[in-house]
Each structure stands twice: as structure tokens, then as C-alpha cells.
Amino acid sequence: MACDYIQVLNLAKEGEWDKAHQLVQSYSDEWSCLIHAYLHRVEGDLSNAKYWYKRAGTNMPNNTLEEELKRLYLLVNDT
């Protein structure tokens, strides 16, 4: 079963960090890792966020949380 990226992002947008994290944490595909990284940025755990961005094959972006959430919506809608 694949991760429901939109559901996780919607939960994050609604401030439901724990629920979003629970849904995404068992997946290791690129988009899940990016979303997982974003969630740790929201949490304020930047070292963990950097780890998950690295697992996704990228560095932590230099953007706001709002910009990153919009970027993630665009990425997963293009899949």
C-alpha cells in the first residue's frame, strides 16, 4: 500500500502533526521522505529534517514552511 501523500499534507496543513507523522513514518520512497522531512521542520527538529531530506536525495531547502508545503503539494500532484 502506498502512502496517501495528499492526506498527510492535508493533516499537516490542519496542524495535525502527530497524525501526519504516524501516516508517513513507515514509508521510505522519495516523496514520503520529503514530507517526513517537512514535518520535522514544522516540529523544529532540524537535524532530523536534514536526515530525511538527505534520504530523499536532496538538501534541506532554504524556504519558509509555507513555501515548502506549497512545493510539496505541487510535487505530489505532478505524480
Beta strands, then each sheet from edge to edge (+ up, - down):
end
